[in-house]
Amino acid sequence: NGVLHRNALDRKPDKIEFEIPAGWDDDKKCIFMEHIRNQYVDVKERKVIANYYDVETGKYEESEMYIPDITWTIKSVINGKIMYDSARFALIGY
């Protein structure tokens, strides 16, 4: 029998993540990554300013976020063309 004590933070950092589907070839991956790199406001930190819909507040929010490394795994090579397995993409707030 005990008493739970919890000191909650005012707001936890936001996190957005989704799965990139399997079957992307190297061309599609490179175009995607070019679009991501073009959004960096700080290349070294891989920082972006993201606008997103927050399901908890029901509002659109803007937040400084960083993009962790994406692990691209080769699924196959077809006619010399690299095809990738699915990959996790995330943006994590500061």
C-alpha positions as CSV (number, residue, x, y, z in Angstrom):
1,N,0.0,0.0,0.0
2,G,1.6,3.2,-1.1
3,V,1.0,6.6,-2.5
4,L,2.0,7.5,-6.0
5,H,3.8,10.8,-6.4
6,R,4.2,12.1,-9.9
7,N,5.8,15.4,-10.9
8,A,4.6,15.8,-14.5
9,L,6.3,18.3,-16.8
10,D,4.3,21.2,-18.1
11,R,4.6,19.8,-21.6
12,K,6.6,17.0,-23.1
13,P,8.5,17.5,-26.3
14,D,6.4,16.7,-29.4
15,K,7.1,13.7,-31.5
16,I,5.9,12.9,-35.0
17,E,6.7,9.6,-36.6
18,F,5.6,7.5,-39.5
19,E,6.6,4.5,-41.5
20,I,8.1,5.0,-45.0
21,P,6.7,2.0,-47.0
22,A,8.9,-0.7,-48.4
23,G,9.6,-0.6,-52.1
24,W,11.2,2.8,-52.4
25,D,14.0,2.8,-54.9
26,D,17.2,4.9,-54.5
27,D,15.8,7.7,-56.7
28,K,12.7,8.1,-54.6
29,K,14.8,8.0,-51.3
30,C,17.2,10.6,-52.6
31,I,14.3,13.0,-53.7
32,F,12.7,12.5,-50.2
33,M,16.0,13.2,-48.4
34,E,16.7,16.3,-50.6
35,H,13.3,17.7,-49.6
36,I,14.1,17.1,-45.9
37,R,17.5,18.6,-46.1
38,N,16.0,21.7,-47.8
39,Q,14.0,22.3,-44.6
40,Y,16.9,22.3,-42.2
41,V,17.3,25.6,-40.3
42,D,20.5,24.1,-38.7
43,V,22.2,21.4,-40.7
44,K,24.5,20.3,-37.9
45,E,21.6,19.7,-35.6
46,R,19.3,18.5,-38.4
47,K,16.8,21.0,-37.0
48,V,13.6,22.0,-38.8
49,I,10.6,24.2,-37.9
50,A,7.7,21.8,-38.3
51,N,4.0,22.7,-38.6
52,Y,1.7,19.8,-37.6
53,Y,-1.7,19.0,-36.4
54,D,-1.6,18.1,-32.6
55,V,-4.4,15.5,-32.0
56,E,-4.3,16.3,-28.3
57,T,-5.1,20.0,-28.6
58,G,-7.0,19.8,-31.9
59,K,-4.9,22.6,-33.2
60,Y,-2.1,23.2,-35.6
61,E,1.2,23.8,-33.8
62,E,4.7,24.9,-34.8
63,S,7.7,23.5,-33.1
64,E,11.5,23.3,-33.5
65,M,12.3,19.6,-34.0
66,Y,15.3,17.5,-35.0
67,I,15.3,14.5,-37.3
68,P,17.2,11.5,-36.0
69,D,19.0,9.2,-38.4
70,I,16.9,7.1,-40.7
71,T,18.1,3.5,-41.0
72,W,17.7,2.6,-44.7
73,T,17.9,-1.2,-45.2
74,I,18.3,-2.6,-48.6
75,K,15.5,-5.1,-49.3
76,S,16.6,-6.2,-52.8
77,V,18.4,-5.1,-55.9
78,I,16.3,-5.5,-59.1
79,N,18.0,-5.0,-62.5
80,G,20.8,-3.0,-60.7
81,K,18.3,-0.8,-58.9
82,I,18.4,-0.7,-55.1
83,M,15.0,-1.2,-53.4
84,Y,14.6,-0.4,-49.7
85,D,12.6,-2.0,-46.9
86,S,10.3,0.1,-44.8
87,A,11.9,2.7,-42.6
88,R,10.9,4.8,-39.6
89,F,10.9,8.6,-40.0
90,A,10.6,10.8,-36.9
91,L,10.7,14.4,-35.9
92,I,11.4,15.0,-32.2
93,G,10.8,18.3,-30.4
94,Y,13.4,19.9,-28.2
